[in-house]
Amino acid sequence: MSSFLEMIQNITPDIYLNLKQSLEIGKWPDGRKLTDEQKELTMQAMIAWEIQNLPEEERTGYMGGQECASKSKAKAALDTSLFSPASGTRH
Protein backbone atom coordinates (compact mmCIF):
# COMPACT_ATOMS: atom_id res chain seq x y z
CA MET A 1 0.00 0.00 0.00
CA SER A 2 2.93 2.36 0.51
CA SER A 3 3.47 2.55 -3.27
CA PHE A 4 -0.10 3.87 -3.68
CA LEU A 5 0.52 6.50 -0.98
CA GLU A 6 3.83 7.45 -2.61
CA MET A 7 2.08 7.81 -5.95
CA ILE A 8 -0.56 10.13 -4.40
CA GLN A 9 2.16 12.30 -2.88
CA ASN A 10 3.77 12.66 -6.32
CA ILE A 11 0.61 13.85 -8.08
CA THR A 12 0.89 17.49 -9.08
CA PRO A 13 -2.14 19.73 -9.64
CA ASP A 14 -1.61 19.35 -13.41
CA ILE A 15 -1.55 15.56 -13.17
CA TYR A 16 -4.68 15.67 -11.00
CA LEU A 17 -6.51 17.77 -13.62
CA ASN A 18 -5.44 15.34 -16.37
CA LEU A 19 -6.70 12.38 -14.32
CA LYS A 20 -9.97 14.17 -13.63
CA GLN A 21 -10.53 15.03 -17.29
CA SER A 22 -9.63 11.50 -18.39
CA LEU A 23 -12.14 10.06 -15.96
CA GLU A 24 -14.83 12.52 -17.07
CA ILE A 25 -14.49 11.72 -20.77
CA GLY A 26 -13.44 8.08 -20.36
CA LYS A 27 -10.26 8.48 -22.41
CA TRP A 28 -6.59 9.15 -21.76
CA PRO A 29 -5.09 12.27 -23.37
CA ASP A 30 -3.73 10.07 -26.20
CA GLY A 31 -7.27 8.87 -27.00
CA ARG A 32 -7.12 5.38 -25.53
CA LYS A 33 -10.26 4.34 -23.63
CA LEU A 34 -9.94 3.81 -19.88
CA THR A 35 -10.62 0.26 -18.72
CA ASP A 36 -12.95 -0.35 -15.78
CA GLU A 37 -9.93 -1.04 -13.59
CA GLN A 38 -8.24 2.20 -14.71
CA LYS A 39 -11.44 4.15 -13.96
CA GLU A 40 -11.57 2.68 -10.46
CA LEU A 41 -7.90 3.36 -9.72
CA THR A 42 -8.10 6.86 -11.18
CA MET A 43 -11.10 7.68 -8.99
CA GLN A 44 -9.32 6.32 -5.91
CA ALA A 45 -6.22 8.39 -6.71
CA MET A 46 -8.28 11.54 -7.27
CA ILE A 47 -10.18 11.16 -4.01
CA ALA A 48 -7.00 10.45 -2.02
CA TRP A 49 -5.27 13.48 -3.59
CA GLU A 50 -8.28 15.70 -2.91
CA ILE A 51 -8.31 14.71 0.77
CA GLN A 52 -4.72 15.90 1.10
CA ASN A 53 -4.91 18.98 -1.12
CA LEU A 54 -8.42 20.45 -1.37
CA PRO A 55 -10.87 21.90 1.13
CA GLU A 56 -13.87 19.68 1.77
CA GLU A 57 -16.29 21.77 -0.30
CA GLU A 58 -14.12 21.34 -3.43
CA ARG A 59 -13.79 17.56 -3.22
CA THR A 60 -15.49 15.00 -5.44
CA GLY A 61 -18.90 14.07 -4.08
CA TYR A 62 -19.29 17.06 -1.75
CA MET A 63 -22.98 17.62 -1.08
CA GLY A 64 -22.92 20.72 1.11
CA GLY A 65 -24.95 21.15 4.26
CA GLN A 66 -27.46 18.42 3.57
CA GLU A 67 -29.92 17.44 6.27
CA CYS A 68 -32.18 14.50 6.72
CA ALA A 69 -35.44 15.05 4.82
CA SER A 70 -37.52 14.63 7.97
CA LYS A 71 -35.59 17.44 9.69
CA SER A 72 -36.02 19.87 6.84
CA LYS A 73 -39.75 19.05 6.59
CA ALA A 74 -40.21 19.78 10.27
CA LYS A 75 -38.57 23.19 9.84
CA ALA A 76 -40.51 24.18 6.75
CA ALA A 77 -43.92 25.69 7.34
CA LEU A 78 -46.64 24.83 4.86
CA ASP A 79 -47.72 27.91 2.90
CA THR A 80 -51.49 27.43 2.82
CA SER A 81 -52.02 30.51 0.64
CA LEU A 82 -51.13 28.37 -2.34
CA PHE A 83 -54.26 26.29 -1.77
CA SER A 84 -56.67 29.15 -0.99
CA PRO A 85 -58.74 30.74 -3.76
CA ALA A 86 -57.68 34.23 -4.70
CA SER A 87 -59.90 36.96 -3.33
CA GLY A 88 -62.71 37.97 -5.67
CA THR A 89 -62.77 34.70 -7.63
CA ARG A 90 -65.62 32.21 -7.86
CA HIS A 91 -65.15 28.50 -7.73
C-alpha positions in Angstrom: 0.0 0.0 0.0 2.9 2.4 0.5 3.5 2.5 -3.3 -0.1 3.9 -3.7 0.5 6.5 -1.0 3.8 7.5 -2.6 2.1 7.8 -5.9 -0.6 10.1 -4.4 2.2 12.3 -2.9 3.8 12.7 -6.3 0.6 13.9 -8.1 0.9 17.5 -9.1 -2.1 19.7 -9.6 -1.6 19.3 -13.4 -1.6 15.6 -13.2 -4.7 15.7 -11.0 -6.5 17.8 -13.6 -5.4 15.3 -16.4 -6.7 12.4 -14.3 -10.0 14.2 -13.6 -10.5 15.0 -17.3 -9.6 11.5 -18.4 -12.1 10.1 -16.0 -14.8 12.5 -17.1 -14.5 11.7 -20.8 -13.4 8.1 -20.4 -10.3 8.5 -22.4 -6.6 9.1 -21.8 -5.1 12.3 -23.4 -3.7 10.1 -26.2 -7.3 8.9 -27.0 -7.1 5.4 -25.5 -10.3 4.3 -23.6 -9.9 3.8 -19.9 -10.6 0.3 -18.7 -13.0 -0.3 -15.8 -9.9 -1.0 -13.6 -8.2 2.2 -14.7 -11.4 4.1 -14.0 -11.6 2.7 -10.5 -7.9 3.4 -9.7 -8.1 6.9 -11.2 -11.1 7.7 -9.0 -9.3 6.3 -5.9 -6.2 8.4 -6.7 -8.3 11.5 -7.3 -10.2 11.2 -4.0 -7.0 10.4 -2.0 -5.3 13.5 -3.6 -8.3 15.7 -2.9 -8.3 14.7 0.8 -4.7 15.9 1.1 -4.9 19.0 -1.1 -8.4 20.4 -1.4 -10.9 21.9 1.1 -13.9 19.7 1.8 -16.3 21.8 -0.3 -14.1 21.3 -3.4 -13.8 17.6 -3.2 -15.5 15.0 -5.4 -18.9 14.1 -4.1 -19.3 17.1 -1.7 -23.0 17.6 -1.1 -22.9 20.7 1.1 -24.9 21.2 4.3 -27.5 18.4 3.6 -29.9 17.4 6.3 -32.2 14.5 6.7 -35.4 15.1 4.8 -37.5 14.6 8.0 -35.6 17.4 9.7 -36.0 19.9 6.8 -39.8 19.0 6.6 -40.2 19.8 10.3 -38.6 23.2 9.8 -40.5 24.2 6.7 -43.9 25.7 7.3 -46.6 24.8 4.9 -47.7 27.9 2.9 -51.5 27.4 2.8 -52.0 30.5 0.6 -51.1 28.4 -2.3 -54.3 26.3 -1.8 -56.7 29.2 -1.0 -58.7 30.7 -3.8 -57.7 34.2 -4.7 -59.9 37.0 -3.3 -62.7 38.0 -5.7 -62.8 34.7 -7.6 -65.6 32.2 -7.9 -65.1 28.5 -7.7 
